Amino acid sequence: MTLRSFRPRALAAVSLTTVAALTLAACGSSDDSGSDSASGSDATRTVKTAMGDVKVKEAPERVVVLDTAELDSALTLGVKPVGATHADVTSGFLNYLPKDQVAGIEDVGQMMTPNLEAIAALKPDLILTSKIRHGDKYDELSKIAPTVMTENTGYPWKENFQVHAEALGKQAEAKMVADGYADHVADVTKALGGEEKVAGTEVNMVRFVEGADIRIYGRKNYIATILADVGLGRPAITDKAKDGFSYDVSPEKIDLADADVVFHSTYGDPKKAKETETTGSGLWKNMDAVKNGKVFAVDDQLWIQGIGYTAADKILGELHKSLTK
């Protein structure tokens, strides 16, 4: 069957049209001087953030985002940031994002060490990030532009998206996105045989990470929320995840990751991340998921790092394709 999607590109066009109409209606006959502060570019709103109330422009025009979730949110809502940090990947901005949408965005440094001078040079009127990433830089960032921070990233991505939408003045578009995602989820669940059948399929997500143990993802992270939305079952091992995030194992215990279906991704060099060693081992090859052809390698940038509705929409498509093989 053909599955629906909220189609971020189409949304962007709708968003721009909607914003243009709302702007014309709000501004009336005011000129470009911005002298009418009630309806012009000086108008502000108050957004509740992890750092307290922050006043932002009604329609920010020069937005800088400092993490992958904020970049996904902005692009999903039809806003092209003037600047963004890059994740620690060779491709710069994450590779699941359409090239035409990220073209022209100024790179303002690595995610955890943003270049404050480069940010200031862009003269932003809004900065989006999270307290867990850049709380220690809040005072410096706030001197550059109003800075809206969510408390965390990952697991609360839907709530964070609503904060981003409010800061960007895109609440109407955000509702369209959330509704479209819900429709897509419902279509995938139906295509996989319905709620009862889907709940009976246990799925694990394994991540090989350079410089760390192998992660069997629990229930409190971004990808887990998508699996839960579809209604997929999760093995008991996921309940052992520390803080709900992940249960970490060595290659010698990889059989603990076995499930009806196993998805896996790799962050960093496959050899240094122990992917090569693990997937070539007898323990891995003897897992039921492997023997049944139900193990799927997926893109780490999309499944783990993206954190947003544009990424989620693509993941839903891949879930449907993999689970109907």
NORGI-V219263 format. One record per backbone hydrogen bond with DSSP energy under -1.0 kcal/mol. NH is the residue of the N-H (numbers start at 1). CO is the residue of the C=O. Records with the same first field share a line. If there is no record, write none. Layout:
NH: CO + CO
This chain:
11: 7
12: 8
13: 9
14: 10
15: 11
16: 12
17: 13
18: 14
19: 15
20: 16
21: 17
22: 18
23: 19
24: 20
25: 21
26: 22
27: 23
28: 24
30: 27
37: 35
39: 36
40: 36
43: 40
45: 56
47: 54
49: 52
50: 149
52: 49
54: 47
56: 45
58: 43
64: 126
65: 83
66: 128
71: 67
72: 68
73: 69
74: 70
75: 71
76: 72
77: 73
78: 75
79: 74
82: 63
83: 63
84: 106
85: 65
86: 109
89: 87
92: 89
97: 94
101: 98
102: 98
103: 99
105: 102
106: 82
108: 84
111: 86
113: 110
115: 108
119: 115
120: 116
121: 117
122: 119
123: 120
125: 62
126: 62
127: 146
128: 64
129: 148
131: 150
134: 130
135: 131
137: 134
138: 135
141: 137
142: 138
143: 139
144: 141
145: 141
148: 127
150: 129
157: 154
160: 156
161: 157
162: 158
163: 159
164: 160
165: 161
166: 162
167: 163
168: 164
170: 165
174: 170
175: 171
176: 172
177: 173
178: 174
179: 175
180: 176
181: 177
182: 178
183: 179
184: 180
185: 181
186: 182
187: 183
188: 184
189: 185
190: 186
191: 187
192: 188
193: 190
194: 189
198: 194
199: 195
200: 196
201: 198
203: 233
204: 261
206: 263
207: 215
208: 265
210: 267
212: 209
214: 249
215: 207
216: 247
217: 205
218: 245
220: 244
225: 221
226: 222
227: 223
228: 224
229: 225
230: 226
231: 227
232: 227
233: 198 + 201
238: 235
239: 236
240: 237
241: 238
242: 246
244: 241
245: 242
247: 216
249: 214
253: 250
254: 251
256: 253
257: 254
258: 255
261: 202
262: 294
263: 204
264: 296
265: 206
267: 208
273: 269
274: 271
275: 270
276: 270
278: 274
279: 275
281: 278
285: 281
286: 282
287: 284
291: 287
292: 288
293: 290
294: 289
296: 262
298: 264
303: 299
304: 300
305: 300
312: 308
313: 309
314: 310
315: 311
316: 312
317: 313
318: 314
319: 315
320: 316
321: 317
322: 318
323: 319
325: 322
